[in-house]
Amino acid sequence: MGPTRPLDDQHRWDIARRLLHDDTIKAEDRLAGLLVLLYAQTLAAISRMTIVDLETSNGAVRLHLGSSPINLPHPVDELARTVAEKRKGHATIGALTPSLWLFPGGQPGRPISTGQLVERLNKLGIRPGADRSTALFQLATEIPAAILARTLGIHTDVAVAWQRLSAGDWTNYAAEISRRSPRA
């Protein structure tokens, strides 16, 4: 568990800025990408999001990723509203009610597949696994593990492990180095 390749925080922020401001990119792709880049969400979790996970009241937009909703900042809030209002899958001809999925798929009543999300995000320069790791690493440096777990919907043990990695748990590092066999 943990990063498997060098973390590229600059790449992550460059793409996030583009997604925040480039309205030539589809709103649903922008939002899905930002959920990976800023909120360390897996594509499986993103594809399963429903309209119920998005709360709008008194001008605020909150998203339920875990047990505690997060307030989406501007312009992410507007983007989420747009996606919620205009969501439709490819198989909506003749549908009487809009899809409950925030990211509807090509089959009626089904969410977008993770494979389709990977393809769409890759076209935008997003590497979902690596970029999610970078985001999670950064968030773990800033947020206590219990809050990180509750907010992002990850297991507490996972949040603690990421926090140790991001804080540089030198005790574990030293122990691992001492167990390595000496080089010739």
C-alpha positions in Angstrom: 0.0 0.0 0.0 1.2 3.5 -0.8 2.7 5.2 -3.8 4.2 2.9 -6.3 5.8 5.6 -8.5 7.1 9.1 -7.9 4.4 11.5 -6.9 3.8 14.3 -9.3 1.9 17.0 -7.4 2.6 19.7 -10.1 1.0 17.5 -12.8 -2.0 17.0 -10.5 -2.5 20.7 -9.9 -2.0 21.7 -13.5 -4.7 19.3 -14.6 -7.0 20.3 -11.8 -6.7 24.0 -12.8 -7.5 23.0 -16.4 -10.6 21.0 -15.2 -11.8 23.9 -13.1 -11.7 26.5 -15.8 -11.8 24.8 -19.3 -15.5 24.6 -20.2 -14.7 23.0 -23.6 -14.3 19.7 -21.6 -17.5 17.9 -20.7 -18.8 18.8 -17.3 -19.1 15.2 -16.2 -15.5 14.5 -17.2 -14.3 17.6 -15.4 -16.1 16.6 -12.2 -15.0 13.0 -12.3 -11.4 14.1 -12.8 -11.6 16.6 -9.9 -13.0 13.9 -7.6 -9.8 11.9 -8.3 -7.4 14.8 -8.2 -8.7 16.7 -5.3 -10.7 14.2 -3.2 -8.7 11.0 -3.9 -11.8 9.0 -5.0 -11.5 5.7 -6.8 -13.2 5.4 -10.2 -15.4 2.6 -8.7 -16.7 5.0 -6.1 -17.2 7.8 -8.6 -19.2 5.5 -10.9 -21.5 4.5 -8.1 -22.4 8.1 -7.0 -26.1 8.9 -7.2 -28.0 12.1 -7.2 -28.8 11.4 -3.5 -25.0 11.8 -2.7 -25.3 15.5 -3.7 -27.1 17.9 -1.4 -27.9 21.4 -2.4 -29.5 23.8 0.1 -29.1 27.5 1.0 -26.7 27.9 -1.9 -24.3 25.3 -0.6 -23.4 22.1 -2.4 -22.4 19.1 -0.3 -21.2 15.8 -1.5 -21.3 12.5 0.5 -18.1 10.6 -0.1 -18.0 9.1 3.3 -20.1 9.4 6.4 -19.5 13.2 6.7 -20.5 15.3 3.7 -18.0 17.8 2.3 -18.8 21.3 1.2 -17.7 21.8 -2.4 -15.9 25.1 -3.0 -16.6 27.3 -6.0 -16.3 26.5 -8.9 -16.6 22.8 -8.1 -20.0 23.4 -6.6 -21.3 24.9 -9.9 -19.8 22.0 -11.9 -21.5 19.5 -9.6 -24.8 21.3 -10.0 -24.5 21.3 -13.8 -23.7 17.6 -13.9 -26.7 16.8 -11.6 -29.1 18.9 -13.7 -27.9 17.7 -17.2 -27.1 14.1 -16.4 -28.2 11.6 -19.0 -26.7 8.3 -20.2 -26.4 7.2 -23.8 -29.5 5.0 -23.5 -32.0 7.6 -22.4 -34.2 7.7 -25.5 -37.7 7.0 -24.3 -36.7 7.2 -20.6 -39.5 8.6 -18.6 -37.4 9.6 -15.6 -33.9 10.9 -15.3 -31.2 8.5 -14.1 -30.5 8.4 -10.4 -26.8 7.9 -11.2 -24.7 11.1 -11.1 -22.6 9.6 -13.9 -25.1 7.5 -15.9 -23.8 4.8 -18.3 -24.6 3.5 -21.7 -27.1 0.9 -20.4 -30.5 2.0 -19.0 -30.5 2.2 -15.3 -26.7 1.5 -15.0 -23.9 3.9 -14.0 -20.9 4.6 -16.2 -18.4 1.7 -16.1 -15.0 2.2 -14.5 -13.4 1.2 -17.9 -15.2 4.0 -19.6 -14.2 6.5 -16.9 -10.5 5.4 -17.2 -10.7 5.9 -21.0 -12.3 9.4 -20.7 -9.9 10.6 -17.9 -6.8 9.2 -19.7 -7.7 11.4 -22.6 -7.5 14.4 -20.3 -4.1 13.4 -19.0 -5.3 11.9 -15.8 -3.7 8.7 -14.5 -6.4 7.7 -12.0 -4.3 5.4 -9.8 -1.2 7.6 -9.7 -3.1 10.8 -9.4 -5.3 9.4 -6.6 -2.2 8.3 -4.7 -0.7 11.7 -5.0 -4.0 13.3 -3.8 -4.3 10.9 -0.9 -0.7 11.4 0.1 -1.2 15.1 0.2 -4.5 15.0 2.1 -3.0 12.6 4.6 -0.3 15.3 5.5 -3.1 17.9 6.2 -6.0 16.0 7.8 -6.1 13.7 10.8 -6.6 10.0 9.8 -10.0 9.7 11.5 -11.4 12.7 9.7 -9.8 11.6 6.4 -11.5 8.2 6.7 -14.9 9.7 7.6 -14.7 12.3 4.9 -13.4 10.3 2.0 -15.1 7.1 2.8 -12.0 5.0 3.3 -11.2 2.6 6.1 -9.5 4.1 9.2 -6.6 1.6 8.9 -6.0 2.9 5.3 -6.1 6.5 6.4 -3.7 5.8 9.3 -1.3 4.0 6.9 -1.4 6.9 4.4 -0.8 9.3 7.3 2.2 7.4 8.4 3.6 7.3 4.9 3.1 11.0 4.4 4.5 12.0 7.7 7.6 10.0 7.2 7.2 7.4 9.9 11.0 7.0 10.4 10.6 4.2 13.0 9.1 1.8 10.4 11.6 3.0 7.8 14.6 2.3 10.1 13.2 -1.1 11.1 12.8 -2.1 7.4 16.3 -0.9 6.5 17.8 -3.0 9.4 16.0 -6.1 8.2 17.5 -5.8 4.7 20.4 -8.1 3.9 23.7 -6.3 3.4 24.9 -5.7 -0.1 28.1 -7.1 -1.4 
